[in-house]
Amino acid sequence: MELRELISFYHVARVRSVSKAARTLELGQPTVTTHLRKLEDEFGITLFDRIKRPIQLTSEGITLLELVTPVVTSVDALKTQMDYSERRGSFVVGAYPDLVTHHLPKGIQRFRDAYPDVRIRLLARSYNPLIQLVRSGEIDLAFCSSPPADDASLVFKELFTYNTVLLTPPGHELLHGLPIKLEDIASWPLILPAPESLLRQRVEQAFKSRGLTADVVLALDDTESMKRYVEIGMGIGIGNDFTLHADDHHRFGVVRLDHLFPSSVIGVCTLKGKFAGQAVRNFVETMSEQIRGFHAELWSWDEENEKKTGLAEVGSKDD
């Protein structure tokens, strides 16, 4: 005996029709008929008088209906409650400020359209604080780079790969001599991410390993603010390519730094063993579909830099 057989029997007994019950259950009529026959065979009884129309319960059928009604109604209540928890509830999401600005809005809008009664609390934090918040269970998930390899308490699902780039004002002299060396970068005032960010830690480690000192004139949490100060000539910036968009092509010189800094990944980080409700799982699925496989389009920055450099050289010769 299976639960689905009892459910089919309950609905047939309630509406006195196999075909109507099948439509209610979204099953084929032969399937419902098979469920009834299996019950009758298992108990050795006849549940319905099929000669009369509509079909009528036998005395054995009436007894079975009385017994299964509390079971089936409890199952229906459970389904309703589980659907309620999927459609309602709340959870906390953490992400880099740049992801909050560039990559999460569309996915969150899609999720809110589908689940308007689910409350999302969104925190914008750098790498170290995000990892700590996930580890402590204070947030349900984080969109960030992969956690330390030796941290077995965290689970990570990769979504896309990103790379490090140098941002300069257009026509900057660093664009003349590619590939750029770390020593070249160190000779200029730097605008960097905040100290808690993964990129800042990598930059400082690279400088330290080469015995260089960084002249950091500004440290900011979000790249959009960094761009503004690069644009006015306060310094050159080091950022990630997933923060670039089409308008930046005319505002900056952008140089890939793949030869100096390894690529990294963005993904979903969660605490191993932490219960994730259906609403959280639905959110992760929606957001993953939205940003999985993202690839930064750099619009041939190298060629553009070479073109601008060439024009600058021609101009200097004319002078």
BELHU-V990744 format. One record per run of one state. SS is the DSSP state (helix for helix, strand for strand, loop for the rest). FROM is the first residue (numbers start at 1). TO is the last residue. If there is no record, write none. Layout:
{{SS:FROM:TO} {SS:FROM:TO}}
This chain:
{{loop:1:2} {helix:3:15} {loop:16:17} {helix:18:25} {loop:26:28} {helix:29:43} {loop:44:47} {strand:48:49} {loop:50:55} {strand:56:57} {loop:58:58} {helix:59:87} {loop:88:88} {strand:89:95} {loop:96:96} {helix:97:102} {loop:103:104} {helix:105:114} {loop:115:117} {strand:118:124} {loop:125:126} {helix:127:136} {loop:137:140} {strand:141:144} {loop:145:153} {strand:154:162} {loop:163:163} {strand:164:169} {loop:170:172} {helix:173:176} {loop:177:181} {helix:182:186} {loop:187:189} {strand:190:193} {loop:194:197} {helix:198:209} {loop:210:215} {strand:216:220} {loop:221:222} {helix:223:231} {loop:232:235} {strand:236:240} {helix:241:243} {loop:244:245} {helix:246:250} {loop:251:251} {strand:252:256} {loop:257:263} {strand:264:271} {loop:272:277} {helix:278:291} {loop:292:300} {helix:301:318} {loop:319:319}}
